[in-house]
Amino acid sequence: MPQSRINTSLSVVGGESDILPSYVQVLRKWRVALCTTHGSCYTRQNLARHLFEKHRTPSDQRRRIESNTQMHNVAATNSDAVQPPDGTEEIHGLPTVLKYLCHFEQCDFRTTSTDRIRQHYNRQHQWQVSRQGAMPWHQAHVQTLFSQSQAQRYFAVVLADQVH
């Protein structure tokens, strides 16, 4: 759907106060609200601003959305949201990208650049190809709950067509 169009269809969950636009889904497990139109998650702190700026949602409808009983499960801030672990099933509505992941267990470095993964291995793990051989990074499909660069934390996902 083009960003210029406003999706006004509503999904009724319980009653008048439980109305959410069809493009907003509460992901209880991760404590976020997903906007499927824009492929990003929001918390109570930033959802109203997103609804106003990107969907032009009127203030009375934003207040109804914020007071929706499902929104009580949404974290107040990005730092209060639950970060999905690697191996999570793909979350429909979020973009999926292919990235390189460091193979060291306690390291969560991820990048789309082979140059950056090489630099990471050299600088952080003192990896020398001449001594240790090829760098054993992994490639995986990843997602992030938040599209804002300062809040992005990628997690590896199992693609929906690969879930058995």
Secondary structure, DSSP 8 states (H G I E B T S, - for coil): --TTS----EEESSSGGGEEETTEEEETTTTEEEETTTTEEE-TTTHHHHHHHHH---HHHHHHHHT-GGGGGS-SSGGGS----TTEE--TTS--EEEEE--STT---EES-HHHHHHHHHHHH---HHHH-S---EEEEEE-S--SGGG---EEEE-GGG--
